[in-house]
Amino acid sequence: MKNGLIKSGMGNYYSVTSLLDQLGNKTYYLQGRRIENFKISNANDMYVTNGWENDKNTSLSGLVDIYRNIKAGDITLLTDYTRPLYVAVKLRSKVVHTGEVTTADFFLVNEGVLPASKGTLVVSYVAPDGSEKIIKKVDNLSIKGGDVFADLLFEGLEVTVSEQPGYSKVKAGFFLDDNRIIRGQDDIFSVNWKDTKLPRNGAVFGDDKFINPFLSKEFGFELPKYNASLKDLSYIICYGSSIRDLPADLLNRVKQEGIRLILPEAEKAECEKLYELGVLEEPGKWRSMNGGSWIGGSYFHGKDKILEGLPEERVWNWELHKAYLHPTEWDGSIERYVYTAELKNIKPIVAAWNGESPDVFFNTALFAKKFGRGIILISNIPMMKSLTTSEKGTDTLIKLFVNLIVNEPDLVNE
């Protein structure tokens, strides 16, 4: 694993221990949320944690090792949800744009601790700078107690998120008439991409299903289709299968004129073509992001200006959860592959692990490469559909896409 971290370019940001801790945190958090959803439903008699065990030779995704000891990470991310009494703060979207509204529902998890009682719900919002204000108070609420393990205290509270990007919280306290207080909270992560000043001297090559509809709606302009007569270009975007059709004159202009070439969703066939065109110096290997099984992999990143405004140096968790959608939910693909190679003269920005084998820690999911005077940014992270979907939770992927256009990657000279 240590060797794989070094090969991935992430050895400067993670030790084996710190990376395994974060992989554990992702699993604990996921399972904790599932347990909470089970509790508040009041519709089940038993819940079995899928992924509890750890196979000796393959999956490292289990909560416990082969001796049933809790593994790396912060176990409170799980045990916070196994408490018999707390307020469950359920945010309908935890990833939003700054200044926008999310909706919260509040449940009292009460596994036989309290009898039928009355109390007052007090809700506060904590901004990224730590300032806190009360945003809701509801008096004279009743809970059933007994064999009812969860009561809906209040639903549909609209919470306006701070204009400051970063982490904020919704906190809740249920004040019983006998002066006891039961508490709970949940986190929000917000980014700001709408105030970015996007340069207009760019172009689109190939498929334009997502790019110009997004730019037109959100920024009020569209990019022209690439042709050789366009002058003074600062960037060109080409994604998906269109990458296979990149013409030699376009690549020569990138090399000679210092143009930024942005290639999102470049998967196996696309990177093989880039090798044929001389953009990549070796063909590399390919690994399925889900390891060829149900287990699922993880993205993780270090530091780079391309990641500005995103969570710092971590395994991608709920803040970037849309990147983990099953391929059939996202774009109809069969599998999501990541490029695996000890590439020369590149800057890895986001790495990936397929969830099974320690020897594939050097998967490269997003990297930058000097190409003559130009820069090429290559990614196989699914992000294009996030530009036009009405689904919530995509703002971090949109922020990443916008960063690819405006931020300079931290490249070393070839």
MIZAZA-420807 format. One record per residue (C-alpha): residue number from 1; residue in one letter; z, y, x. Coordinates in nm, 3 decimals, padded with zeros to 5 digits. Layout:
N
n = NUM res = A Z = Z Y = Y X = X
...
//
This chain:
414
n = 1 res = M Z = 00.000 Y = 00.000 X = 00.000
n = 2 res = K Z = 00.084 Y = 00.241 X = 00.280
n = 3 res = N Z = -00.255 Y = 00.180 X = 00.437
n = 4 res = G Z = -00.423 Y = 00.232 X = 00.102
n = 5 res = L Z = -00.245 Y = 00.564 X = 00.052
n = 6 res = I Z = -00.366 Y = 00.683 X = 00.391
n = 7 res = K Z = -00.723 Y = 00.575 X = 00.312
n = 8 res = S Z = -00.712 Y = 00.755 X = -00.022
n = 9 res = G Z = -00.618 Y = 01.081 X = 00.147
n = 10 res = M Z = -00.292 Y = 01.086 X = -00.049
n = 11 res = G Z = -00.064 Y = 00.979 X = 00.235
n = 12 res = N Z = 00.027 Y = 01.344 X = 00.298
n = 13 res = Y Z = 00.172 Y = 01.374 X = -00.052
n = 14 res = Y Z = 00.324 Y = 01.035 X = -00.129
n = 15 res = S Z = 00.522 Y = 00.765 X = 00.041
n = 16 res = V Z = 00.497 Y = 00.415 X = -00.104
n = 17 res = T Z = 00.840 Y = 00.471 X = -00.260
n = 18 res = S Z = 00.761 Y = 00.807 X = -00.419
n = 19 res = L Z = 00.434 Y = 00.680 X = -00.567
n = 20 res = L Z = 00.597 Y = 00.367 X = -00.707
n = 21 res = D Z = 00.871 Y = 00.587 X = -00.854
n = 22 res = Q Z = 00.612 Y = 00.792 X = -01.040
n = 23 res = L Z = 00.423 Y = 00.484 X = -01.157
n = 24 res = G Z = 00.755 Y = 00.357 X = -01.290
n = 25 res = N Z = 00.823 Y = 00.689 X = -01.463
n = 26 res = K Z = 00.491 Y = 00.669 X = -01.646
n = 27 res = T Z = 00.574 Y = 00.321 X = -01.775
n = 28 res = Y Z = 00.934 Y = 00.406 X = -01.870
n = 29 res = Y Z = 00.823 Y = 00.714 X = -02.061
n = 30 res = L Z = 00.550 Y = 00.526 X = -02.248
n = 31 res = Q Z = 00.782 Y = 00.246 X = -02.353
n = 32 res = G Z = 01.060 Y = 00.490 X = -02.444
n = 33 res = R Z = 00.831 Y = 00.680 X = -02.680
n = 34 res = R Z = 00.724 Y = 00.354 X = -02.842
n = 35 res = I Z = 01.086 Y = 00.255 X = -02.896
n = 36 res = E Z = 01.157 Y = 00.594 X = -03.054
n = 37 res = N Z = 00.860 Y = 00.563 X = -03.290
n = 38 res = F Z = 00.983 Y = 00.219 X = -03.390
n = 39 res = K Z = 01.331 Y = 00.353 X = -03.464
n = 40 res = I Z = 01.230 Y = 00.650 X = -03.676
n = 41 res = S Z = 00.989 Y = 00.445 X = -03.887
n = 42 res = N Z = 01.269 Y = 00.251 X = -04.060
n = 43 res = A Z = 01.005 Y = -00.010 X = -04.142
n = 44 res = N Z = 01.075 Y = -00.282 X = -03.886
n = 45 res = D Z = 01.347 Y = -00.530 X = -03.807
n = 46 res = M Z = 01.266 Y = -00.602 X = -03.443
n = 47 res = Y Z = 01.068 Y = -00.454 X = -03.153
n = 48 res = V Z = 00.949 Y = -00.641 X = -02.843
n = 49 res = T Z = 00.865 Y = -00.429 X = -02.539
n = 50 res = N Z = 00.516 Y = -00.533 X = -02.432
n = 51 res = G Z = 00.494 Y = -00.506 X = -02.054
n = 52 res = W Z = 00.859 Y = -00.578 X = -01.985
n = 53 res = E Z = 00.798 Y = -00.845 X = -01.722
n = 54 res = N Z = 00.631 Y = -00.816 X = -01.383
n = 55 res = D Z = 00.394 Y = -01.087 X = -01.258
n = 56 res = K Z = 00.448 Y = -01.173 X = -00.893
n = 57 res = N Z = 00.087 Y = -01.166 X = -00.782
n = 58 res = T Z = -00.101 Y = -00.920 X = -01.004
n = 59 res = S Z = 00.042 Y = -00.652 X = -01.227
n = 60 res = L Z = 00.279 Y = -00.391 X = -01.093
n = 61 res = S Z = 00.302 Y = -00.228 X = -01.435
n = 62 res = G Z = 00.607 Y = -00.409 X = -01.573
n = 63 res = L Z = 00.940 Y = -00.239 X = -01.636
n = 64 res = V Z = 01.130 Y = -00.501 X = -01.437
n = 65 res = D Z = 01.059 Y = -00.713 X = -01.131
n = 66 res = I Z = 01.032 Y = -01.093 X = -01.125
n = 67 res = Y Z = 01.414 Y = -01.114 X = -01.114
n = 68 res = R Z = 01.442 Y = -00.883 X = -01.417
n = 69 res = N Z = 01.582 Y = -00.593 X = -01.215
n = 70 res = I Z = 01.475 Y = -00.242 X = -01.319
n = 71 res = K Z = 01.213 Y = -00.122 X = -01.074
n = 72 res = A Z = 01.134 Y = 00.214 X = -00.920
n = 73 res = G Z = 01.155 Y = 00.544 X = -01.105
n = 74 res = D Z = 01.390 Y = 00.737 X = -01.330
n = 75 res = I Z = 01.529 Y = 00.485 X = -01.578
n = 76 res = T Z = 01.670 Y = 00.766 X = -01.796
n = 77 res = L Z = 01.312 Y = 00.823 X = -01.913
n = 78 res = L Z = 01.359 Y = 00.494 X = -02.097
n = 79 res = T Z = 01.731 Y = 00.497 X = -02.175
n = 80 res = D Z = 01.714 Y = 00.841 X = -02.337
n = 81 res = Y Z = 01.526 Y = 00.664 X = -02.617
n = 82 res = T Z = 01.756 Y = 00.365 X = -02.642
n = 83 res = R Z = 02.061 Y = 00.576 X = -02.732
n = 84 res = P Z = 02.201 Y = 00.485 X = -03.076
n = 85 res = L Z = 02.253 Y = 00.849 X = -03.182
n = 86 res = Y Z = 02.036 Y = 01.154 X = -03.102
n = 87 res = V Z = 01.789 Y = 01.399 X = -03.255
n = 88 res = A Z = 01.429 Y = 01.286 X = -03.203
n = 89 res = V Z = 01.208 Y = 01.592 X = -03.156
n = 90 res = K Z = 00.853 Y = 01.483 X = -03.236
n = 91 res = L Z = 00.582 Y = 01.725 X = -03.128
n = 92 res = R Z = 00.244 Y = 01.657 X = -03.285
n = 93 res = S Z = 00.084 Y = 01.792 X = -02.969
n = 94 res = K Z = 00.265 Y = 01.820 X = -02.635
n = 95 res = V Z = -00.035 Y = 01.959 X = -02.445
n = 96 res = V Z = -00.158 Y = 02.299 X = -02.565
n = 97 res = H Z = -00.313 Y = 02.625 X = -02.454
n = 98 res = T Z = -00.075 Y = 02.911 X = -02.383
n = 99 res = G Z = 00.005 Y = 03.125 X = -02.685
n = 100 res = E Z = -00.107 Y = 02.861 X = -02.933
n = 101 res = V Z = 00.091 Y = 02.675 X = -03.197
n = 102 res = T Z = 00.216 Y = 02.318 X = -03.202
n = 103 res = T Z = 00.403 Y = 02.149 X = -03.486
n = 104 res = A Z = 00.736 Y = 01.970 X = -03.463
n = 105 res = D Z = 00.918 Y = 01.719 X = -03.683
n = 106 res = F Z = 01.286 Y = 01.630 X = -03.643
n = 107 res = F Z = 01.455 Y = 01.296 X = -03.706
n = 108 res = L Z = 01.815 Y = 01.189 X = -03.662
n = 109 res = V Z = 01.826 Y = 00.848 X = -03.492
n = 110 res = N Z = 02.149 Y = 00.692 X = -03.614
n = 111 res = E Z = 02.194 Y = 00.321 X = -03.549
n = 112 res = G Z = 02.503 Y = 00.268 X = -03.758
n = 113 res = V Z = 02.708 Y = 00.531 X = -03.574
n = 114 res = L Z = 02.749 Y = 00.792 X = -03.848
n = 115 res = P Z = 02.824 Y = 00.731 X = -04.216
n = 116 res = A Z = 02.663 Y = 00.943 X = -04.485
n = 117 res = S Z = 02.719 Y = 01.303 X = -04.375
n = 118 res = K Z = 02.601 Y = 01.662 X = -04.402
n = 119 res = G Z = 02.512 Y = 01.910 X = -04.131
n = 120 res = T Z = 02.298 Y = 02.198 X = -04.004
n = 121 res = L Z = 01.988 Y = 02.173 X = -03.787
n = 122 res = V Z = 01.941 Y = 02.445 X = -03.525
n = 123 res = V Z = 01.615 Y = 02.455 X = -03.326
n = 124 res = S Z = 01.545 Y = 02.664 X = -03.016
n = 125 res = Y Z = 01.245 Y = 02.717 X = -02.789
n = 126 res = V Z = 01.284 Y = 02.739 X = -02.411
n = 127 res = A Z = 00.998 Y = 02.920 X = -02.236
n = 128 res = P Z = 00.872 Y = 02.828 X = -01.885
n = 129 res = D Z = 01.082 Y = 03.109 X = -01.735
n = 130 res = G Z = 01.399 Y = 02.956 X = -01.884
n = 131 res = S Z = 01.453 Y = 03.213 X = -02.160
n = 132 res = E Z = 01.570 Y = 03.054 X = -02.485
n = 133 res = K Z = 01.565 Y = 03.171 X = -02.846
n = 134 res = I Z = 01.659 Y = 03.015 X = -03.179
n = 135 res = I Z = 01.351 Y = 02.967 X = -03.395
n = 136 res = K Z = 01.487 Y = 02.776 X = -03.696
n = 137 res = K Z = 01.812 Y = 02.701 X = -03.877
n = 138 res = V Z = 01.835 Y = 02.467 X = -04.176
n = 139 res = D Z = 02.169 Y = 02.429 X = -04.359
n = 140 res = N Z = 02.315 Y = 02.161 X = -04.583
n = 141 res = L Z = 02.108 Y = 01.864 X = -04.465
n = 142 res = S Z = 02.216 Y = 01.516 X = -04.573
n = 143 res = I Z = 02.189 Y = 01.190 X = -04.377
n = 144 res = K Z = 02.223 Y = 00.846 X = -04.534
n = 145 res = G Z = 02.396 Y = 00.650 X = -04.257
n = 146 res = G Z = 02.468 Y = 00.279 X = -04.301
n = 147 res = D Z = 02.164 Y = 00.059 X = -04.245
n = 148 res = V Z = 01.924 Y = 00.355 X = -04.250
n = 149 res = F Z = 01.865 Y = 00.407 X = -03.879
n = 150 res = A Z = 01.672 Y = 00.736 X = -03.901
n = 151 res = D Z = 01.665 Y = 01.037 X = -04.132
n = 152 res = L Z = 01.390 Y = 01.297 X = -04.145
n = 153 res = L Z = 01.578 Y = 01.623 X = -04.100
n = 154 res = F Z = 01.288 Y = 01.866 X = -04.112
n = 155 res = E Z = 00.910 Y = 01.842 X = -04.081
n = 156 res = G Z = 00.623 Y = 02.074 X = -04.008
n = 157 res = L Z = 00.796 Y = 02.344 X = -03.802
n = 158 res = E Z = 00.531 Y = 02.556 X = -03.632
n = 159 res = V Z = 00.625 Y = 02.649 X = -03.276
n = 160 res = T Z = 00.437 Y = 02.927 X = -03.098
n = 161 res = V Z = 00.412 Y = 02.843 X = -02.730
n = 162 res = S Z = 00.476 Y = 03.107 X = -02.463
n = 163 res = E Z = 00.192 Y = 03.299 X = -02.300
n = 164 res = Q Z = 00.333 Y = 03.172 X = -01.970
n = 165 res = P Z = 00.171 Y = 02.848 X = -01.854
n = 166 res = G Z = 00.382 Y = 02.552 X = -01.751
n = 167 res = Y Z = 00.660 Y = 02.343 X = -01.902
n = 168 res = S Z = 00.859 Y = 02.458 X = -02.203
n = 169 res = K Z = 01.097 Y = 02.279 X = -02.439
n = 170 res = V Z = 01.183 Y = 02.246 X = -02.805
n = 171 res = K Z = 01.557 Y = 02.174 X = -02.834
n = 172 res = A Z = 01.746 Y = 02.069 X = -03.146
n = 173 res = G Z = 02.110 Y = 02.038 X = -03.237
n = 174 res = F Z = 02.244 Y = 01.875 X = -03.554
n = 175 res = F Z = 02.585 Y = 02.029 X = -03.625
n = 176 res = L Z = 02.796 Y = 01.806 X = -03.848
n = 177 res = D Z = 03.047 Y = 01.950 X = -04.087
n = 178 res = D Z = 03.325 Y = 01.796 X = -03.872
n = 179 res = N Z = 03.203 Y = 02.006 X = -03.574
n = 180 res = R Z = 03.036 Y = 01.722 X = -03.385
n = 181 res = I Z = 02.693 Y = 01.805 X = -03.239
n = 182 res = I Z = 02.404 Y = 01.560 X = -03.189
n = 183 res = R Z = 02.128 Y = 01.691 X = -02.964
n = 184 res = G Z = 01.770 Y = 01.617 X = -02.863
n = 185 res = Q Z = 01.466 Y = 01.782 X = -02.707
n = 186 res = D Z = 01.104 Y = 01.735 X = -02.609
n = 187 res = D Z = 00.871 Y = 01.895 X = -02.354
n = 188 res = I Z = 00.546 Y = 02.089 X = -02.391
n = 189 res = F Z = 00.294 Y = 02.153 X = -02.116
n = 190 res = S Z = 00.060 Y = 02.451 X = -02.153
n = 191 res = V Z = -00.232 Y = 02.581 X = -01.950
n = 192 res = N Z = -00.449 Y = 02.891 X = -01.967
n = 193 res = W Z = -00.822 Y = 02.841 X = -01.924
n = 194 res = K Z = -00.954 Y = 03.083 X = -02.187
n = 195 res = D Z = -00.879 Y = 03.390 X = -01.974
n = 196 res = T Z = -01.078 Y = 03.256 X = -01.679
n = 197 res = K Z = -01.365 Y = 03.479 X = -01.566
n = 198 res = L Z = -01.648 Y = 03.229 X = -01.544
n = 199 res = P Z = -01.951 Y = 03.331 X = -01.335
n = 200 res = R Z = -02.275 Y = 03.340 X = -01.532
n = 201 res = N Z = -02.514 Y = 03.273 X = -01.244
n = 202 res = G Z = -02.514 Y = 02.898 X = -01.292
n = 203 res = A Z = -02.747 Y = 02.636 X = -01.437
n = 204 res = V Z = -02.740 Y = 02.300 X = -01.613
n = 205 res = F Z = -02.953 Y = 02.008 X = -01.501
n = 206 res = G Z = -03.023 Y = 01.727 X = -01.749
n = 207 res = D Z = -02.817 Y = 01.645 X = -02.055
n = 208 res = D Z = -02.657 Y = 01.947 X = -02.220
n = 209 res = K Z = -02.466 Y = 01.789 X = -02.507
n = 210 res = F Z = -02.132 Y = 01.943 X = -02.411
n = 211 res = I Z = -02.166 Y = 02.224 X = -02.155
n = 212 res = N Z = -02.351 Y = 02.504 X = -02.334
n = 213 res = P Z = -02.194 Y = 02.437 X = -02.676
n = 214 res = F Z = -01.857 Y = 02.478 X = -02.499
n = 215 res = L Z = -01.957 Y = 02.787 X = -02.301
n = 216 res = S Z = -02.116 Y = 02.952 X = -02.604
n = 217 res = K Z = -01.813 Y = 02.899 X = -02.826
n = 218 res = E Z = -01.538 Y = 02.978 X = -02.576
n = 219 res = F Z = -01.696 Y = 03.224 X = -02.331
n = 220 res = G Z = -01.988 Y = 03.378 X = -02.521
n = 221 res = F Z = -02.274 Y = 03.278 X = -02.293
n = 222 res = E Z = -02.499 Y = 02.983 X = -02.209
n = 223 res = L Z = -02.642 Y = 02.858 X = -01.883
n = 224 res = P Z = -03.018 Y = 02.813 X = -01.838
n = 225 res = K Z = -03.174 Y = 02.478 X = -01.770
n = 226 res = Y Z = -03.226 Y = 02.436 X = -01.400
n = 227 res = N Z = -03.569 Y = 02.505 X = -01.259
n = 228 res = A Z = -03.686 Y = 02.592 X = -00.910
n = 229 res = S Z = -03.762 Y = 02.954 X = -01.003
n = 230 res = L Z = -03.398 Y = 03.042 X = -01.082
n = 231 res = K Z = -03.260 Y = 03.274 X = -00.816
n = 232 res = D Z = -02.910 Y = 03.352 X = -00.683
n = 233 res = L Z = -02.741 Y = 03.048 X = -00.831
n = 234 res = S Z = -02.376 Y = 02.996 X = -00.744
n = 235 res = Y Z = -02.333 Y = 02.661 X = -00.920
n = 236 res = I Z = -02.523 Y = 02.383 X = -01.099
n = 237 res = I Z = -02.364 Y = 02.131 X = -01.338
n = 238 res = C Z = -02.509 Y = 01.786 X = -01.395
n = 239 res = Y Z = -02.312 Y = 01.504 X = -01.553
n = 240 res = G Z = -02.339 Y = 01.139 X = -01.648
n = 241 res = S Z = -02.667 Y = 00.954 X = -01.628
n = 242 res = S Z = -02.862 Y = 01.278 X = -01.560
n = 243 res = I Z = -02.726 Y = 01.260 X = -01.205
n = 244 res = R Z = -02.969 Y = 00.975 X = -01.139
n = 245 res = D Z = -03.258 Y = 01.219 X = -01.191
n = 246 res = L Z = -03.148 Y = 01.491 X = -00.949
n = 247 res = P Z = -03.462 Y = 01.621 X = -00.771
n = 248 res = A Z = -03.486 Y = 01.664 X = -00.397
n = 249 res = D Z = -03.557 Y = 02.037 X = -00.428
n = 250 res = L Z = -03.228 Y = 02.092 X = -00.610
n = 251 res = L Z = -03.031 Y = 01.909 X = -00.342
n = 252 res = N Z = -03.211 Y = 02.104 X = -00.070
n = 253 res = R Z = -03.115 Y = 02.430 X = -00.238
n = 254 res = V Z = -02.751 Y = 02.321 X = -00.254
n = 255 res = K Z = -02.762 Y = 02.245 X = 00.118
n = 256 res = Q Z = -02.949 Y = 02.559 X = 00.225
n = 257 res = E Z = -02.828 Y = 02.825 X = -00.020
n = 258 res = G Z = -02.460 Y = 02.738 X = -00.040
n = 259 res = I Z = -02.469 Y = 02.638 X = -00.408
n = 260 res = R Z = -02.184 Y = 02.442 X = -00.567
n = 261 res = L Z = -02.308 Y = 02.122 X = -00.733
n = 262 res = I Z = -02.064 Y = 01.989 X = -00.995
n = 263 res = L Z = -02.114 Y = 01.624 X = -01.093
n = 264 res = P Z = -01.861 Y = 01.514 X = -01.361
n = 265 res = E Z = -01.855 Y = 01.160 X = -01.497
n = 266 res = A Z = -02.050 Y = 01.019 X = -01.203
n = 267 res = E Z = -01.992 Y = 00.646 X = -01.231
n = 268 res = K Z = -02.130 Y = 00.343 X = -01.053
n = 269 res = A Z = -02.505 Y = 00.389 X = -01.106
n = 270 res = E Z = -02.482 Y = 00.762 X = -01.041
n = 271 res = C Z = -02.296 Y = 00.728 X = -00.710
n = 272 res = E Z = -02.532 Y = 00.454 X = -00.599
n = 273 res = K Z = -02.815 Y = 00.702 X = -00.658
n = 274 res = L Z = -02.628 Y = 00.970 X = -00.464
n = 275 res = Y Z = -02.608 Y = 00.726 X = -00.172
n = 276 res = E Z = -02.983 Y = 00.668 X = -00.193
n = 277 res = L Z = -03.038 Y = 01.045 X = -00.190
n = 278 res = G Z = -02.823 Y = 01.085 X = 00.119
n = 279 res = V Z = -02.545 Y = 01.276 X = -00.054
n = 280 res = L Z = -02.293 Y = 00.998 X = 00.009
n = 281 res = E Z = -02.283 Y = 00.835 X = 00.350
n = 282 res = E Z = -02.195 Y = 00.487 X = 00.231
n = 283 res = P Z = -02.246 Y = 00.290 X = -00.090
n = 284 res = G Z = -01.876 Y = 00.218 X = -00.141
n = 285 res = K Z = -01.727 Y = -00.043 X = -00.368
n = 286 res = W Z = -01.641 Y = -00.031 X = -00.736
n = 287 res = R Z = -01.332 Y = -00.125 X = -00.929
n = 288 res = S Z = -01.275 Y = -00.121 X = -01.303
n = 289 res = M Z = -01.010 Y = 00.133 X = -01.394
n = 290 res = N Z = -00.849 Y = -00.128 X = -01.620
n = 291 res = G Z = -00.854 Y = -00.397 X = -01.351
n = 292 res = G Z = -01.068 Y = -00.623 X = -01.567
n = 293 res = S Z = -00.767 Y = -00.683 X = -01.790
n = 294 res = W Z = -00.542 Y = -00.513 X = -02.045
n = 295 res = I Z = -00.314 Y = -00.361 X = -01.784
n = 296 res = G Z = -00.473 Y = -00.021 X = -01.725
n = 297 res = G Z = -00.468 Y = 00.196 X = -01.417
n = 298 res = S Z = -00.330 Y = 00.531 X = -01.311
n = 299 res = Y Z = -00.470 Y = 00.853 X = -01.168
n = 300 res = F Z = -00.265 Y = 01.049 X = -00.916
n = 301 res = H Z = -00.322 Y = 01.364 X = -00.714
n = 302 res = G Z = -00.190 Y = 01.574 X = -00.430
n = 303 res = K Z = -00.245 Y = 01.945 X = -00.373
n = 304 res = D Z = -00.573 Y = 02.132 X = -00.404
n = 305 res = K Z = -00.692 Y = 02.460 X = -00.557
n = 306 res = I Z = -00.909 Y = 02.255 X = -00.794
n = 307 res = L Z = -00.581 Y = 02.141 X = -00.953
n = 308 res = E Z = -00.442 Y = 02.492 X = -01.006
n = 309 res = G Z = -00.242 Y = 02.516 X = -01.328
n = 310 res = L Z = -00.201 Y = 02.139 X = -01.362
n = 311 res = P Z = 00.118 Y = 01.940 X = -01.290
n = 312 res = E Z = 00.192 Y = 01.927 X = -00.918
n = 313 res = E Z = 00.157 Y = 01.611 X = -00.706
n = 314 res = R Z = 00.212 Y = 01.338 X = -00.957
n = 315 res = V Z = 00.083 Y = 01.029 X = -01.129
n = 316 res = W Z = -00.097 Y = 01.144 X = -01.442
n = 317 res = N Z = 00.140 Y = 01.100 X = -01.735
n = 318 res = W Z = 00.144 Y = 01.252 X = -02.083
n = 319 res = E Z = 00.023 Y = 01.588 X = -01.955
n = 320 res = L Z = -00.323 Y = 01.439 X = -01.887
n = 321 res = H Z = -00.308 Y = 01.145 X = -02.126
n = 322 res = K Z = -00.659 Y = 01.198 X = -02.266
n = 323 res = A Z = -00.802 Y = 01.070 X = -01.938
n = 324 res = Y Z = -00.648 Y = 00.732 X = -02.022
n = 325 res = L Z = -00.809 Y = 00.680 X = -02.361
n = 326 res = H Z = -00.968 Y = 00.338 X = -02.398
n = 327 res = P Z = -01.339 Y = 00.377 X = -02.322
n = 328 res = T Z = -01.442 Y = 00.274 X = -02.674
n = 329 res = E Z = -01.222 Y = 00.552 X = -02.815
n = 330 res = W Z = -01.364 Y = 00.811 X = -02.579
n = 331 res = D Z = -01.733 Y = 00.755 X = -02.519
n = 332 res = G Z = -01.833 Y = 00.403 X = -02.621
n = 333 res = S Z = -01.854 Y = 00.270 X = -02.265
n = 334 res = I Z = -01.750 Y = -00.084 X = -02.188
n = 335 res = E Z = -01.538 Y = -00.007 X = -01.881
n = 336 res = R Z = -01.437 Y = 00.292 X = -01.672
n = 337 res = Y Z = -01.506 Y = 00.242 X = -01.302
n = 338 res = V Z = -01.376 Y = 00.434 X = -01.002
n = 339 res = Y Z = -01.549 Y = 00.473 X = -00.669
n = 340 res = T Z = -01.377 Y = 00.294 X = -00.382
n = 341 res = A Z = -01.473 Y = 00.374 X = -00.027
n = 342 res = E Z = -01.341 Y = 00.505 X = 00.303
n = 343 res = L Z = -01.576 Y = 00.800 X = 00.271
n = 344 res = K Z = -01.637 Y = 01.029 X = 00.566
n = 345 res = N Z = -01.624 Y = 01.407 X = 00.553
n = 346 res = I Z = -01.480 Y = 01.435 X = 00.204
n = 347 res = K Z = -01.165 Y = 01.581 X = 00.052
n = 348 res = P Z = -01.005 Y = 01.342 X = -00.202
n = 349 res = I Z = -00.853 Y = 01.546 X = -00.486
n = 350 res = V Z = -00.762 Y = 01.280 X = -00.744
n = 351 res = A Z = -00.715 Y = 00.915 X = -00.651
n = 352 res = A Z = -00.674 Y = 00.617 X = -00.880
n = 353 res = W Z = -00.525 Y = 00.271 X = -00.889
n = 354 res = N Z = -00.656 Y = 00.000 X = -01.119
n = 355 res = G Z = -00.315 Y = -00.138 X = -01.212
n = 356 res = E Z = -00.332 Y = -00.469 X = -01.032
n = 357 res = S Z = -00.391 Y = -00.494 X = -00.659
n = 358 res = P Z = -00.222 Y = -00.300 X = -00.379
n = 359 res = D Z = -00.549 Y = -00.301 X = -00.181
n = 360 res = V Z = -00.725 Y = -00.060 X = -00.420
n = 361 res = F Z = -00.500 Y = 00.240 X = -00.374
n = 362 res = F Z = -00.789 Y = 00.425 X = -00.210
n = 363 res = N Z = -01.003 Y = 00.459 X = -00.522
n = 364 res = T Z = -01.153 Y = 00.808 X = -00.533
n = 365 res = A Z = -01.171 Y = 00.957 X = -00.883
n = 366 res = L Z = -01.245 Y = 01.319 X = -00.785
n = 367 res = F Z = -01.349 Y = 01.442 X = -00.443
n = 368 res = A Z = -01.523 Y = 01.734 X = -00.273
n = 369 res = K Z = -01.785 Y = 01.712 X = -00.001
n = 370 res = K Z = -01.950 Y = 01.969 X = 00.221
n = 371 res = F Z = -02.327 Y = 01.943 X = 00.191
n = 372 res = G Z = -02.491 Y = 02.174 X = 00.438
n = 373 res = R Z = -02.386 Y = 02.525 X = 00.331
n = 374 res = G Z = -02.304 Y = 02.397 X = -00.017
n = 375 res = I Z = -02.025 Y = 02.200 X = -00.180
n = 376 res = I Z = -02.058 Y = 01.895 X = -00.405
n = 377 res = L Z = -01.776 Y = 01.799 X = -00.642
n = 378 res = I Z = -01.800 Y = 01.442 X = -00.771
n = 379 res = S Z = -01.575 Y = 01.295 X = -01.040
n = 380 res = N Z = -01.569 Y = 00.989 X = -01.264
n = 381 res = I Z = -01.274 Y = 01.109 X = -01.475
n = 382 res = P Z = -01.375 Y = 01.125 X = -01.843
n = 383 res = M Z = -01.362 Y = 01.495 X = -01.931
n = 384 res = M Z = -01.687 Y = 01.609 X = -02.092
n = 385 res = K Z = -01.604 Y = 01.515 X = -02.450
n = 386 res = S Z = -01.287 Y = 01.721 X = -02.422
n = 387 res = L Z = -01.503 Y = 02.034 X = -02.408
n = 388 res = T Z = -01.621 Y = 02.010 X = -02.767
n = 389 res = T Z = -01.382 Y = 01.778 X = -02.950
n = 390 res = S Z = -01.145 Y = 01.913 X = -03.214
n = 391 res = E Z = -00.875 Y = 01.670 X = -03.098
n = 392 res = K Z = -00.548 Y = 01.808 X = -02.966
n = 393 res = G Z = -00.419 Y = 01.740 X = -02.617
n = 394 res = T Z = -00.740 Y = 01.808 X = -02.423
n = 395 res = D Z = -00.652 Y = 02.147 X = -02.271
n = 396 res = T Z = -00.550 Y = 02.004 X = -01.933
n = 397 res = L Z = -00.886 Y = 01.828 X = -01.894
n = 398 res = I Z = -01.065 Y = 02.147 X = -01.998
n = 399 res = K Z = -00.862 Y = 02.335 X = -01.739
n = 400 res = L Z = -00.973 Y = 02.085 X = -01.476
n = 401 res = F Z = -01.339 Y = 02.132 X = -01.574
n = 402 res = V Z = -01.309 Y = 02.511 X = -01.558
n = 403 res = N Z = -01.138 Y = 02.483 X = -01.218
n = 404 res = L Z = -01.436 Y = 02.285 X = -01.088
n = 405 res = I Z = -01.650 Y = 02.593 X = -01.152
n = 406 res = V Z = -01.426 Y = 02.873 X = -01.026
n = 407 res = N Z = -01.181 Y = 02.734 X = -00.766
n = 408 res = E Z = -01.262 Y = 02.655 X = -00.405
n = 409 res = P Z = -01.158 Y = 02.304 X = -00.296
n = 410 res = D Z = -00.943 Y = 02.278 X = 00.016
n = 411 res = L Z = -01.210 Y = 02.138 X = 00.245
n = 412 res = V Z = -01.191 Y = 02.065 X = 00.614
n = 413 res = N Z = -01.495 Y = 02.137 X = 00.824
n = 414 res = E Z = -01.723 Y = 01.846 X = 00.900
//
